[in-house]
């Protein structure tokens, strides 16, 4: 019922940043044709506490379903729907990630090189000094 309601809505804009751990699951669920909202864990925890539910998997599932129903009653809830990145966005993200890796590697090499030259100069100072 909720998923059919969500499916009939237009394509909303992508909203916010997400942790890496839930993105693969969200993508798979989205590909299956089910609308996905990646909720803030703090919000869902506070919502569960307000409902004073005991902590079990079944109760968590019920609470999350109720939370989703409550969210759909808010104005602008469509903007909270997860939209997977486009292919171009994924390519761009991969390029940015690779660039960051290369910058980190270059920095590590520079630090190692600087550390090596300091150690070499210290060795020269100790061997060049007459005893």
N, CA, C and O atoms as a GROMACS GRO file, in nm:
protein
  524
    1UNK      N    1   0.083  -0.118   0.000
    1UNK     CA    2   0.000   0.000   0.000
    1UNK      C    3   0.088   0.126   0.000
    1UNK      O    4   0.071   0.213  -0.085
    2UNK      N    5   0.182   0.135   0.095
    2UNK     CA    6   0.269   0.251   0.101
    2UNK      C    7   0.361   0.255  -0.020
    2UNK      O    8   0.382   0.361  -0.079
    3UNK      N    9   0.416   0.138  -0.058
    3UNK     CA   10   0.507   0.138  -0.172
    3UNK      C   11   0.435   0.174  -0.301
    3UNK      O   12   0.493   0.240  -0.387
    4UNK      N   13   0.309   0.133  -0.316
    4UNK     CA   14   0.236   0.171  -0.438
    4UNK      C   15   0.207   0.320  -0.440
    4UNK      O   16   0.209   0.382  -0.546
    5UNK      N   17   0.181   0.378  -0.323
    5UNK     CA   18   0.162   0.523  -0.314
    5UNK      C   19   0.290   0.595  -0.352
    5UNK      O   20   0.288   0.693  -0.426
    6UNK      N   21   0.400   0.545  -0.299
    6UNK     CA   22   0.529   0.609  -0.326
    6UNK      C   23   0.567   0.597  -0.474
    6UNK      O   24   0.626   0.690  -0.529
    7UNK      N   25   0.536   0.486  -0.537
    7UNK     CA   26   0.572   0.464  -0.677
    7UNK      C   27   0.501   0.563  -0.769
    7UNK      O   28   0.555   0.599  -0.874
    8UNK      N   29   0.382   0.606  -0.732
    8UNK     CA   30   0.305   0.693  -0.821
    8UNK      C   31   0.355   0.836  -0.820
    8UNK      O   32   0.317   0.916  -0.906
    9UNK      N   33   0.439   0.870  -0.723
    9UNK     CA   34   0.490   1.007  -0.714
    9UNK      C   35   0.599   1.029  -0.819
    9UNK      O   36   0.659   0.934  -0.868
   10UNK      N   37   0.622   1.156  -0.853
   10UNK     CA   38   0.726   1.191  -0.950
   10UNK      C   39   0.865   1.165  -0.896
   10UNK      O   40   0.882   1.130  -0.779
   11UNK      N   41   0.965   1.182  -0.982
   11UNK     CA   42   1.104   1.160  -0.943
   11UNK      C   43   1.153   1.282  -0.865
   11UNK      O   44   1.173   1.388  -0.923
   12UNK      N   45   1.172   1.268  -0.732
   12UNK     CA   46   1.219   1.380  -0.653
   12UNK      C   47   1.369   1.399  -0.666
   12UNK      O   48   1.440   1.312  -0.718
   13UNK      N   49   1.417   1.513  -0.620
   13UNK     CA   50   1.560   1.538  -0.626
   13UNK      C   51   1.632   1.453  -0.522
   13UNK      O   52   1.572   1.408  -0.424
   14UNK      N   53   1.760   1.431  -0.545
   14UNK     CA   54   1.842   1.354  -0.451
   14UNK      C   55   1.865   1.441  -0.329
   14UNK      O   56   1.891   1.560  -0.342
   15UNK      N   57   1.857   1.381  -0.211
   15UNK     CA   58   1.860   1.461  -0.089
   15UNK      C   59   1.973   1.416   0.002
   15UNK      O   60   1.973   1.302   0.050
   16UNK      N   61   2.069   1.504   0.027
   16UNK     CA   62   2.169   1.482   0.130
   16UNK      C   63   2.274   1.378   0.099
   16UNK      O   64   2.272   1.313  -0.006
   17UNK      N   65   2.366   1.364   0.195
   17UNK     CA   66   2.472   1.265   0.183
   17UNK      C   67   2.434   1.145   0.268
   17UNK      O   68   2.364   1.156   0.368
   18UNK      N   69   2.482   1.030   0.225
   18UNK     CA   70   2.451   0.907   0.296
   18UNK      C   71   2.580   0.835   0.332
   18UNK      O   72   2.681   0.848   0.263
   19UNK      N   73   2.574   0.760   0.439
   19UNK     CA   74   2.688   0.675   0.472
   19UNK      C   75   2.698   0.567   0.366
   19UNK      O   76   2.598   0.531   0.303
   20UNK      N   77   2.814   0.516   0.346
   20UNK     CA   78   2.838   0.415   0.244
   20UNK      C   79   2.765   0.284   0.270
   20UNK      O   80   2.728   0.215   0.175
   21UNK      N   81   2.745   0.248   0.395
   21UNK     CA   82   2.693   0.115   0.428
   21UNK      C   83   2.552   0.090   0.377
   21UNK      O   84   2.520  -0.023   0.340
   22UNK      N   85   2.467   0.191   0.374
   22UNK     CA   86   2.328   0.165   0.334
   22UNK      C   87   2.302   0.188   0.185
   22UNK      O   88   2.195   0.152   0.136
   23UNK      N   89   2.396   0.247   0.114
   23UNK     CA   90   2.372   0.280  -0.026
   23UNK      C   91   2.351   0.157  -0.114
   23UNK      O   92   2.257   0.156  -0.194
   24UNK      N   93   2.434   0.050  -0.102
   24UNK     CA   94   2.407  -0.067  -0.187
   24UNK      C   95   2.268  -0.128  -0.164
   24UNK      O   96   2.201  -0.167  -0.260
   25UNK      N   97   2.225  -0.136  -0.039
   25UNK     CA   98   2.091  -0.188  -0.010
   25UNK      C   99   1.985  -0.096  -0.067
   25UNK      O  100   1.887  -0.143  -0.125
   26UNK      N  101   2.003   0.034  -0.050
   26UNK     CA  102   1.905   0.131  -0.102
   26UNK      C  103   1.896   0.121  -0.253
   26UNK      O  104   1.787   0.128  -0.309
   27UNK      N  105   2.010   0.106  -0.320
   27UNK     CA  106   2.009   0.093  -0.466
   27UNK      C  107   1.933  -0.032  -0.509
   27UNK      O  108   1.852  -0.027  -0.601
   28UNK      N  109   1.959  -0.143  -0.442
   28UNK     CA  110   1.893  -0.269  -0.479
   28UNK      C  111   1.742  -0.260  -0.457
   28UNK      O  112   1.664  -0.305  -0.541
   29UNK      N  113   1.702  -0.203  -0.347
   29UNK     CA  114   1.559  -0.189  -0.318
   29UNK      C  115   1.495  -0.094  -0.420
   29UNK      O  116   1.385  -0.120  -0.469
   30UNK      N  117   1.564   0.014  -0.452
   30UNK     CA  118   1.513   0.110  -0.550
   30UNK      C  119   1.497   0.044  -0.687
   30UNK      O  120   1.398   0.066  -0.756
   31UNK      N  121   1.597  -0.037  -0.726
   31UNK     CA  122   1.589  -0.109  -0.856
   31UNK      C  123   1.472  -0.205  -0.860
   31UNK      O  124   1.418  -0.234  -0.967
   32UNK      N  125   1.431  -0.256  -0.742
   32UNK     CA  126   1.317  -0.348  -0.736
   32UNK      C  127   1.185  -0.273  -0.746
   32UNK      O  128   1.078  -0.334  -0.745
   33UNK      N  129   1.193  -0.139  -0.757
   33UNK     CA  130   1.071  -0.061  -0.776
   33UNK      C  131   1.006  -0.016  -0.647
   33UNK      O  132   0.890   0.028  -0.647
   34UNK      N  133   1.078  -0.026  -0.537
   34UNK     CA  134   1.023   0.015  -0.408
   34UNK      C  135   1.088   0.147  -0.368
   34UNK      O  136   1.210   0.163  -0.378
   35UNK      N  137   1.008   0.240  -0.324
   35UNK     CA  138   1.060   0.370  -0.281
   35UNK      C  139   1.140   0.353  -0.153
   35UNK      O  140   1.103   0.274  -0.066
   36UNK      N  141   1.248   0.427  -0.141
   36UNK     CA  142   1.339   0.414  -0.028
   36UNK      C  143   1.362   0.551   0.035
   36UNK      O  144   1.383   0.650  -0.035
   37UNK      N  145   1.357   0.554   0.166
   37UNK     CA  146   1.400   0.671   0.241
   37UNK      C  147   1.512   0.624   0.332
   37UNK      O  148   1.494   0.530   0.409
   38UNK      N  149   1.627   0.689   0.323
   38UNK     CA  150   1.735   0.659   0.417
   38UNK      C  151   1.717   0.754   0.534
   38UNK      O  152   1.744   0.874   0.524
   39UNK      N  153   1.670   0.699   0.644
   39UNK     CA  154   1.636   0.781   0.760
   39UNK      C  155   1.757   0.799   0.850
   39UNK      O  156   1.846   0.715   0.855
   40UNK      N  157   1.758   0.911   0.920
   40UNK     CA  158   1.861   0.939   1.018
   40UNK      C  159   1.839   0.845   1.137
   40UNK      O  160   1.731   0.846   1.196
   41UNK      N  161   1.940   0.765   1.175
   41UNK     CA  162   1.922   0.672   1.287
   41UNK      C  163   1.881   0.741   1.416
   41UNK      O  164   1.806   0.684   1.496
   42UNK      N  165   1.929   0.861   1.438
   42UNK     CA  166   1.892   0.934   1.560
   42UNK      C  167   1.742   0.964   1.560
   42UNK      O  168   1.676   0.952   1.663
   43UNK      N  169   1.689   1.002   1.443
   43UNK     CA  170   1.545   1.030   1.434
   43UNK      C  171   1.462   0.905   1.461
   43UNK      O  172   1.365   0.910   1.536
   44UNK      N  173   1.502   0.793   1.400
   44UNK     CA  174   1.424   0.671   1.419
   44UNK      C  175   1.434   0.622   1.563
   44UNK      O  176   1.337   0.568   1.617
   45UNK      N  177   1.550   0.641   1.625
   45UNK     CA  178   1.566   0.600   1.765
   45UNK      C  179   1.475   0.684   1.855
   45UNK      O  180   1.406   0.631   1.942
   46UNK      N  181   1.475   0.815   1.832
   46UNK     CA  182   1.388   0.903   1.912
   46UNK      C  183   1.241   0.870   1.888
   46UNK      O  184   1.160   0.873   1.981
   47UNK      N  185   1.207   0.840   1.764
   47UNK     CA  186   1.070   0.803   1.732
   47UNK      C  187   1.032   0.674   1.805
   47UNK      O  188   0.922   0.665   1.860
   48UNK      N  189   1.122   0.576   1.806
   48UNK     CA  190   1.094   0.449   1.875
   48UNK      C  191   1.076   0.472   2.024
   48UNK      O  192   0.989   0.412   2.087
   49UNK      N  193   1.160   0.558   2.081
   49UNK     CA  194   1.146   0.587   2.224
   49UNK      C  195   1.012   0.653   2.255
   49UNK      O  196   0.952   0.628   2.359
   50UNK      N  197   0.967   0.738   2.164
   50UNK     CA  198   0.838   0.804   2.186
   50UNK      C  199   0.722   0.705   2.179
   50UNK      O  200   0.616   0.728   2.236
   51UNK      N  201   0.744   0.595   2.110
   51UNK     CA  202   0.640   0.493   2.099
   51UNK      C  203   0.651   0.389   2.211
   51UNK      O  204   0.566   0.302   2.225
   52UNK      N  205   0.757   0.400   2.290
   52UNK     CA  206   0.787   0.309   2.402
   52UNK      C  207   0.771   0.162   2.363
   52UNK      O  208   0.700   0.085   2.428
   53UNK      N  209   0.840   0.126   2.255
   53UNK     CA  210   0.838  -0.013   2.210
   53UNK      C  211   0.959  -0.088   2.267
   53UNK      O  212   1.068  -0.032   2.280
   54UNK      N  213   0.937  -0.215   2.300
   54UNK     CA  214   1.050  -0.297   2.342
   54UNK      C  215   1.138  -0.326   2.222
   54UNK      O  216   1.092  -0.316   2.107
   55UNK      N  217   1.262  -0.361   2.246
   55UNK     CA  218   1.360  -0.376   2.138
   55UNK      C  219   1.364  -0.520   2.088
   55UNK      O  220   1.428  -0.606   2.148
   56UNK      N  221   1.295  -0.546   1.976
   56UNK     CA  222   1.306  -0.674   1.906
   56UNK      C  223   1.306  -0.642   1.757
   56UNK      O  224   1.264  -0.534   1.717
   57UNK      N  225   1.352  -0.736   1.676
   57UNK     CA  226   1.354  -0.712   1.531
   57UNK      C  227   1.214  -0.687   1.476
   57UNK      O  228   1.194  -0.598   1.393
   58UNK      N  229   1.118  -0.764   1.522
   58UNK     CA  230   0.981  -0.747   1.474
   58UNK      C  231   0.926  -0.610   1.513
   58UNK      O  232   0.861  -0.542   1.433
   59UNK      N  233   0.952  -0.570   1.636
   59UNK     CA  234   0.905  -0.438   1.681
   59UNK      C  235   0.978  -0.327   1.606
   59UNK      O  236   0.918  -0.225   1.572
   60UNK      N  237   1.108  -0.346   1.579
   60UNK     CA  238   1.183  -0.247   1.501
   60UNK      C  239   1.123  -0.232   1.361
   60UNK      O  240   1.109  -0.120   1.311
   61UNK      N  241   1.089  -0.343   1.299
   61UNK     CA  242   1.030  -0.339   1.165
   61UNK      C  243   0.896  -0.266   1.168
   61UNK      O  244   0.868  -0.184   1.080
   62UNK      N  245   0.814  -0.295   1.267
   62UNK     CA  246   0.685  -0.226   1.280
   62UNK      C  247   0.706  -0.077   1.303
   62UNK      O  248   0.636   0.006   1.244
   63UNK      N  249   0.801  -0.044   1.388
   63UNK     CA  250   0.828   0.096   1.418
   63UNK      C  251   0.876   0.169   1.293
   63UNK      O  252   0.832   0.281   1.267
   64UNK      N  253   0.965   0.107   1.214
   64UNK     CA  254   1.015   0.172   1.092
   64UNK      C  255   0.903   0.190   0.990
   64UNK      O  256   0.898   0.291   0.920
   65UNK      N  257   0.812   0.091   0.980
   65UNK     CA  258   0.699   0.104   0.888
   65UNK      C  259   0.607   0.219   0.933
   65UNK      O  260   0.560   0.298   0.851
   66UNK      N  261   0.584   0.228   1.062
   66UNK     CA  262   0.501   0.336   1.115
   66UNK      C  263   0.572   0.471   1.096
   66UNK      O  264   0.508   0.571   1.061
   67UNK      N  265   0.703   0.473   1.117
   67UNK     CA  266   0.782   0.594   1.096
   67UNK      C  267   0.769   0.639   0.950
   67UNK      O  268   0.751   0.758   0.924
   68UNK      N  269   0.777   0.546   0.855
   68UNK     CA  270   0.763   0.580   0.713
   68UNK      C  271   0.624   0.638   0.685
   68UNK      O  272   0.612   0.736   0.610
   69UNK      N  273   0.522   0.579   0.744
   69UNK     CA  274   0.386   0.632   0.724
   69UNK      C  275   0.374   0.773   0.779
   69UNK      O  276   0.312   0.860   0.717
   70UNK      N  277   0.435   0.797   0.894
   70UNK     CA  278   0.430   0.930   0.954
   70UNK      C  279   0.507   1.031   0.866
   70UNK      O  280   0.465   1.145   0.851
   71UNK      N  281   0.619   0.988   0.810
   71UNK     CA  282   0.699   1.076   0.727
   71UNK      C  283   0.623   1.116   0.601
   71UNK      O  284   0.635   1.229   0.554
   72UNK      N  285   0.545   1.023   0.545
   72UNK     CA  286   0.471   1.054   0.423
   72UNK      C  287   0.358   1.153   0.447
   72UNK      O  288   0.302   1.208   0.352
   73UNK      N  289   0.324   1.176   0.572
   73UNK     CA  290   0.220   1.274   0.603
   73UNK      C  291   0.276   1.415   0.613
   73UNK      O  292   0.202   1.513   0.616
   74UNK      N  293   0.410   1.425   0.618
   74UNK     CA  294   0.472   1.557   0.625
   74UNK      C  295   0.475   1.621   0.487
   74UNK      O  296   0.486   1.552   0.385
   75UNK      N  297   0.464   1.752   0.484
   75UNK     CA  298   0.473   1.824   0.357
   75UNK      C  299   0.616   1.813   0.304
   75UNK      O  300   0.712   1.828   0.379
   76UNK      N  301   0.629   1.786   0.176
   76UNK     CA  302   0.760   1.775   0.113
   76UNK      C  303   0.831   1.644   0.138
   76UNK      O  304   0.952   1.635   0.119
   77UNK      N  305   0.758   1.541   0.180
   77UNK     CA  306   0.820   1.412   0.210
   77UNK      C  307   0.886   1.350   0.089
   77UNK      O  308   0.978   1.268   0.103
   78UNK      N  309   0.840   1.387  -0.031
   78UNK     CA  310   0.898   1.329  -0.153
   78UNK      C  311   1.046   1.363  -0.166
   78UNK      O  312   1.121   1.288  -0.227
   79UNK      N  313   1.087   1.475  -0.110
   79UNK     CA  314   1.228   1.513  -0.120
   79UNK      C  315   1.317   1.422  -0.036
   79UNK      O  316   1.439   1.422  -0.054
   80UNK      N  317   1.258   1.344   0.054
   80UNK     CA  318   1.336   1.252   0.137
   80UNK      C  319   1.360   1.118   0.069
   80UNK      O  320   1.440   1.037   0.117
   81UNK      N  321   1.291   1.092  -0.041
   81UNK     CA  322   1.308   0.964  -0.109
   81UNK      C  323   1.449   0.952  -0.164
   81UNK      O  324   1.504   1.047  -0.220
   82UNK      N  325   1.507   0.835  -0.149
   82UNK     CA  326   1.640   0.808  -0.201
   82UNK      C  327   1.636   0.799  -0.352
   82UNK      O  328   1.550   0.730  -0.409
   83UNK      N  329   1.727   0.866  -0.416
   83UNK     CA  330   1.744   0.854  -0.560
   83UNK      C  331   1.889   0.814  -0.585
   83UNK      O  332   1.980   0.888  -0.549
   84UNK      N  333   1.909   0.700  -0.646
   84UNK     CA  334   2.048   0.658  -0.670
   84UNK      C  335   2.117   0.757  -0.763
   84UNK      O  336   2.052   0.822  -0.845
   85UNK      N  337   2.248   0.767  -0.752
   85UNK     CA  338   2.319   0.860  -0.840
   85UNK      C  339   2.309   0.814  -0.985
   85UNK      O  340   2.295   0.695  -1.014
   86UNK      N  341   2.316   0.910  -1.075
   86UNK     CA  342   2.316   0.876  -1.217
   86UNK      C  343   2.450   0.813  -1.249
   86UNK      O  344   2.544   0.817  -1.169
   87UNK      N  345   2.459   0.754  -1.367
   87UNK     CA  346   2.585   0.692  -1.409
   87UNK      C  347   2.697   0.797  -1.412
   87UNK      O  348   2.810   0.770  -1.371
   88UNK      N  349   2.664   0.915  -1.461
   88UNK     CA  350   2.764   1.023  -1.467
   88UNK      C  351   2.811   1.062  -1.326
   88UNK      O  352   2.930   1.086  -1.305
   89UNK      N  353   2.717   1.067  -1.230
   89UNK     CA  354   2.754   1.099  -1.092
   89UNK      C  355   2.843   0.991  -1.031
   89UNK      O  356   2.937   1.021  -0.958
   90UNK      N  357   2.814   0.865  -1.063
   90UNK     CA  358   2.896   0.756  -1.011
   90UNK      C  359   3.037   0.762  -1.070
   90UNK      O  360   3.135   0.739  -0.998
   91UNK      N  361   3.048   0.792  -1.200
   91UNK     CA  362   3.179   0.805  -1.263
   91UNK      C  363   3.256   0.920  -1.200
   91UNK      O  364   3.374   0.906  -1.168
   92UNK      N  365   3.189   1.032  -1.182
   92UNK     CA  366   3.253   1.148  -1.121
   92UNK      C  367   3.299   1.117  -0.979
   92UNK      O  368   3.410   1.154  -0.940
   93UNK      N  369   3.215   1.049  -0.902
   93UNK     CA  370   3.252   1.012  -0.765
   93UNK      C  371   3.373   0.920  -0.764
   93UNK      O  372   3.462   0.935  -0.680
   94UNK      N  373   3.377   0.825  -0.857
   94UNK     CA  374   3.492   0.734  -0.865
   94UNK      C  375   3.619   0.811  -0.899
   94UNK      O  376   3.726   0.784  -0.844
   95UNK      N  377   3.608   0.907  -0.991
   95UNK     CA  378   3.725   0.988  -1.027
   95UNK      C  379   3.774   1.072  -0.910
   95UNK      O  380   3.894   1.083  -0.886
   96UNK      N  381   3.681   1.132  -0.838
   96UNK     CA  382   3.718   1.213  -0.721
   96UNK      C  383   3.782   1.126  -0.614
   96UNK      O  384   3.882   1.165  -0.553
   97UNK      N  385   3.726   1.007  -0.592
   97UNK     CA  386   3.784   0.915  -0.493
   97UNK      C  387   3.925   0.875  -0.532
   97UNK      O  388   4.015   0.872  -0.448
   98UNK      N  389   3.944   0.845  -0.661
   98UNK     CA  390   4.079   0.806  -0.708
   98UNK      C  391   4.176   0.922  -0.694
   98UNK      O  392   4.291   0.903  -0.656
   99UNK      N  393   4.131   1.043  -0.726
   99UNK     CA  394   4.217   1.160  -0.710
   99UNK      C  395   4.258   1.177  -0.564
   99UNK      O  396   4.374   1.203  -0.535
  100UNK      N  397   4.163   1.161  -0.474
  100UNK     CA  398   4.193   1.173  -0.331
  100UNK      C  399   4.294   1.068  -0.288
  100UNK      O  400   4.384   1.096  -0.208
  101UNK      N  401   4.281   0.946  -0.340
  101UNK     CA  402   4.377   0.840  -0.308
  101UNK      C  403   4.517   0.879  -0.357
  101UNK      O  404   4.616   0.861  -0.285
  102UNK      N  405   4.525   0.932  -0.479
  102UNK     CA  406   4.654   0.972  -0.534
  102UNK      C  407   4.716   1.087  -0.455
  102UNK      O  408   4.837   1.087  -0.431
  103UNK      N  409   4.635   1.183  -0.415
  103UNK     CA  410   4.686   1.294  -0.334
  103UNK      C  411   4.738   1.241  -0.200
  103UNK      O  412   4.844   1.283  -0.154
  104UNK      N  413   4.665   1.150  -0.138
  104UNK     CA  414   4.709   1.090  -0.011
  104UNK      C  415   4.840   1.014  -0.030
  104UNK      O  416   4.929   1.022   0.055
  105UNK      N  417   4.851   0.940  -0.141
  105UNK     CA  418   4.974   0.864  -0.168
  105UNK      C  419   5.092   0.960  -0.190
  105UNK      O  420   5.201   0.935  -0.140
  106UNK      N  421   5.070   1.068  -0.263
  106UNK     CA  422   5.176   1.166  -0.287
  106UNK      C  423   5.219   1.230  -0.156
  106UNK      O  424   5.339   1.246  -0.132
  107UNK      N  425   5.123   1.265  -0.071
  107UNK     CA  426   5.156   1.324   0.059
  107UNK      C  427   5.238   1.226   0.143
  107UNK      O  428   5.336   1.265   0.206
  108UNK      N  429   5.198   1.100   0.145
  108UNK     CA  430   5.271   0.999   0.221
  108UNK      C  431   5.413   0.984   0.168
  108UNK      O  432   5.508   0.974   0.246
  109UNK      N  433   5.428   0.984   0.035
  109UNK     CA  434   5.562   0.975  -0.026
  109UNK      C  435   5.646   1.096   0.010
  109UNK      O  436   5.764   1.081   0.043
  110UNK      N  437   5.589   1.215   0.004
  110UNK     CA  438   5.662   1.336   0.041
  110UNK      C  439   5.706   1.331   0.188
  110UNK      O  440   5.819   1.365   0.221
  111UNK      N  441   5.615   1.288   0.274
  111UNK     CA  442   5.648   1.278   0.416
  111UNK      C  443   5.757   1.176   0.441
  111UNK      O  444   5.848   1.198   0.521
  112UNK      N  445   5.748   1.064   0.371
  112UNK     CA  446   5.848   0.959   0.386
  112UNK      C  447   5.983   1.008   0.332
  112UNK      O  448   6.087   0.982   0.393
  113UNK      N  449   5.981   1.077   0.220
  113UNK     CA  450   6.103   1.129   0.161
  113UNK      C  451   6.167   1.233   0.253
  113UNK      O  452   6.288   1.231   0.274
  114UNK      N  453   6.086   1.323   0.307
  114UNK     CA  454   6.138   1.424   0.398
  114UNK      C  455   6.194   1.360   0.524
  114UNK      O  456   6.298   1.402   0.574
  115UNK      N  457   6.126   1.260   0.575
  115UNK     CA  458   6.172   1.189   0.694
  115UNK      C  459   6.304   1.117   0.665
  115UNK      O  460   6.394   1.116   0.748
  116UNK      N  461   6.313   1.057   0.547
  116UNK     CA  462   6.435   0.986   0.507
  116UNK      C  463   6.552   1.081   0.494
  116UNK      O  464   6.663   1.047   0.536
  117UNK      N  465   6.533   1.200   0.437
  117UNK     CA  466   6.642   1.295   0.421
  117UNK      C  467   6.684   1.353   0.555
  117UNK      O  468   6.802   1.382   0.574
  118UNK      N  469   6.592   1.370   0.649
  118UNK     CA  470   6.629   1.416   0.783
  118UNK      C  471   6.713   1.311   0.854
  118UNK      O  472   6.813   1.343   0.919
  119UNK      N  473   6.672   1.184   0.841
  119UNK     CA  474   6.747   1.076   0.904
  119UNK      C  475   6.886   1.066   0.844
  119UNK      O  476   6.983   1.042   0.915
  120UNK      N  477   6.897   1.083   0.712
  120UNK     CA  478   7.027   1.075   0.645
  120UNK      C  479   7.118   1.188   0.692
  120UNK      O  480   7.237   1.166   0.714
  121UNK      N  481   7.064   1.309   0.706
  121UNK     CA  482   7.147   1.421   0.751
  121UNK      C  483   7.190   1.402   0.895
  121UNK      O  484   7.301   1.440   0.932
  122UNK      N  485   7.105   1.343   0.978
  122UNK     CA  486   7.144   1.312   1.116
  122UNK      C  487   7.258   1.213   1.120
  122UNK      O  488   7.352   1.226   1.199
  123UNK      N  489   7.249   1.111   1.033
  123UNK     CA  490   7.356   1.012   1.028
  123UNK      C  491   7.487   1.076   0.984
  123UNK      O  492   7.593   1.046   1.040
  124UNK      N  493   7.480   1.166   0.885
  124UNK     CA  494   7.600   1.234   0.838
  124UNK      C  495   7.661   1.319   0.948
  124UNK      O  496   7.783   1.325   0.963
  125UNK      N  497   7.574   1.386   1.025
  125UNK     CA  498   7.624   1.471   1.132
  125UNK      C  499   7.696   1.389   1.239
  125UNK      O  500   7.800   1.430   1.290
  126UNK      N  501   7.640   1.272   1.272
  126UNK     CA  502   7.704   1.190   1.375
  126UNK      C  503   7.831   1.124   1.324
  126UNK      O  504   7.924   1.104   1.401
  127UNK      N  505   7.838   1.090   1.196
  127UNK     CA  506   7.960   1.026   1.143
  127UNK      C  507   8.066   1.129   1.106
  127UNK      O  508   8.185   1.096   1.106
  128UNK      N  509   8.027   1.252   1.074
  128UNK     CA  510   8.122   1.355   1.036
  128UNK      C  511   8.188   1.420   1.156
  128UNK      O  512   8.294   1.481   1.142
  129UNK      N  513   8.130   1.410   1.273
  129UNK     CA  514   8.183   1.475   1.393
  129UNK      C  515   8.303   1.397   1.445
  129UNK      O  516   8.294   1.276   1.465
  130UNK      N  517   8.416   1.464   1.467
  130UNK     CA  518   8.530   1.390   1.526
  130UNK      C  519   8.503   1.361   1.671
  130UNK      O  520   8.444   1.442   1.743
  131UNK      N  521   8.545   1.246   1.713
  131UNK     CA  522   8.523   1.204   1.851
  131UNK      C  523   8.650   1.214   1.928
  131UNK      O  524   8.653   1.184   2.048
   0.00000   0.00000   0.00000
